[in-house]
Amino acid sequence: MELMEIIKKRRSIRRYSDRQISRRDMEKIIEAGAAAPNAGGGQRSILVGVHNSRLTTQIGLMNMKKFDRSKLAGSYVSREQPSVIDDPSIRNGFYGAPSVVIIFGQKNFMFRTADAFCCAENMVLQAAELDIASCIISRGEETFSDEEGEKLLREWDIPENYSAVCFVILGYTDDKQPSSKPIRQGRIKIIE
Ligand SMILES: Cc1cc2nc3c(=O)[nH]c(=O)nc-3n(C[C@H](O)[C@H](O)[C@H](O)COP(=O)(O)O)c2cc1C
């Protein structure tokens, strides 16, 4: 598939079946993330793959517990596959995906967020090429900001000067692939 085809095919998926992705595919997706452009060439982001559906769900519930809906009143994201913003009955911020990659950034590094989302974008594109469903999820720092979260970070040996920035959830859906979104008019200019 051509790169532009993959870019346009990729959509955020928010309903997952129980089917797990292979470990080999997860490794390839993480490799794509680790190869992303990064500020100063420092390769500071740390990528942790959780290839375990029970643990992924636990973290998805923690992610949703920290969600402050009041900040987004009136927003609407998707009619095809409602997001946590659209549907207050959604309790798992990872929508039942069986795997997740957590992207950690070095605290106090000014480009930690930019670096993390470059990794995330590479990963969702690699997932699309493998026909794996994905979605970028935010609220990384908040997700691990209590005793339950801190315990996991200790278990995984995450350095003290790192905290989570965002997530890429991974899996398969039984739903129809959402159609490509048209690009909103007026966003592109080329100056000769
Ligand atoms: C910085 C960023 C944060 C996002 N956070 C979330 C999130 O927490 N939950 C979610 O369901 N989708 C999240 N998304 C996915 C966007 O909602 C999605 O990309 C957007 O609606 C466009 O739809 P598409 O990805 O299907 O083209 C995030 C995307 C980005 C780039």
The ligand as a Gaussian input file, in Angstrom:
#p B3LYP/6-31G(d) Opt

LIG

0 1
 C       -3.357000      14.769000      20.785000
 C       -4.483000      13.783000      20.584000
 C       -5.183000      13.313000      21.688000
 C       -6.235000      12.406000      21.516000
 N       -6.860000      11.897000      22.611000
 C       -7.902000      11.042000      22.458000
 C       -8.548000      10.457000      23.584000
 O       -8.146000      10.675000      24.729000
 N       -9.592000       9.635000      23.353000
 C      -10.044000       9.343000      22.090000
 O      -11.003000       8.591000      21.956000
 N       -9.428000       9.849000      20.993000
 C       -8.372000      10.679000      21.148000
 N       -7.698000      11.162000      20.043000
 C       -8.160000      10.785000      18.689000
 C       -8.900000      11.950000      18.019000
 O      -10.148000      12.160000      18.654000
 C       -9.073000      11.644000      16.530000
 O       -7.791000      11.566000      15.929000
 C       -9.904000      12.701000      15.806000
 O      -11.244000      12.674000      16.250000
 C       -9.878000      12.517000      14.275000
 O      -10.416000      11.261000      13.899000
 P       -9.569000      10.142000      13.123000
 O       -8.344000       9.831000      13.946000
 O      -10.491000       8.985000      13.000000
 O       -9.187000      10.726000      11.798000
 C       -6.610000      12.007000      20.208000
 C       -5.880000      12.461000      19.100000
 C       -4.809000      13.310000      19.287000
 C       -3.998000      13.756000      18.078000

